Amino acid sequence: MKRNLFAVLAVVAVCLISSPLALAQKQAGRAEKVAEGITRMQEVLNQVKGQIDTTLTSLGALGDSQGDVVKEYEGFVKEVKKTDDMAKKARSAAEKAKGKQEEYLKANQQDQAAIQNEELKAAMEARRAELEPVIEQIRTSLTSAKDDFAPWMQDLNDLKLYLGNSLNPTGIAGAQPLIEKCNTNGAKVKADIDAANTAMSDLSGRIKPSGGGAK
């Protein structure tokens, strides 16, 4: 996965986040559209988080299997493929969103450049300073998720190949350290997704004209 899902989402987040900074005094409808884009990003992230849970549950069932180990292994392989497929589809959707948001950002930058009133310009700078900590939290969380996701996915694929050739009690026992590592790293990715979603909700509330958090 040369272009990790979270790497793309981080770029999309910057586009989504940067755009509202020029909206304080113009086109309230645009802010609503940006907030809707953030919501769609959250939906993608939550789908990935749900699939992480499903995959880890399948892995746990295989590691603790006292029954049909072949069936458990086949279920695990299926969930690993679903995780990879979901990442590819989400990455494609994020790329499309990125293009649209870049066009949107360009239009808003042109609007901002056209404003001559110094007080309004100062108000925009104040707004930027207010939102920057929230923006940074989103960026930091998605970057951390990106850094953890790729090796986590590689570990899952390593387990798939290893267990496919060692599907017996000794082989499963030998895989336990990596299984535990997958559980730990999967939890890290989920925690980063939660942190990003919390910050996105905060940002969305601040930029929406009807948002309770708007200031």
Sequence and secondary structure as in RCSB ss.txt:
>XXXX:A:sequence
MKRNLFAVLAVVAVCLISSPLALAQKQAGRAEKVAEGITRMQEVLNQVKGQIDTTLTSLGALGDSQGDVVKEYEG
FVKEVKKTDDMAKKARSAAEKAKGKQEEYLKANQQDQAAIQNEELKAAMEARRAELEPVIEQIRTSLTSAKDDFA
PWMQDLNDLKLYLGNSLNPTGIAGAQPLIEKCNTNGAKVKADIDAANTAMSDLSGRIKPSGGGAK
>XXXX:A:secstr
  S HHHHHHHHHHHHHHGGGG TTS HHHHHHHHHHHHHHHHHHHHHHHHHHHHHHHHHHHHT SS HHHHHHH
HHHHHHHHHHHHHHHHHHHHHHHHHHHHHHHHHHHHHHH   HHHHHHHHHHHHHHHHHHHHHHHHHHHHHHHHH
HHHHHHHHHHHHHHH  SHHHHHHHHHHHHHHHHHHHHHHHHHHHHHHHHHHHHHHHSTT TT  
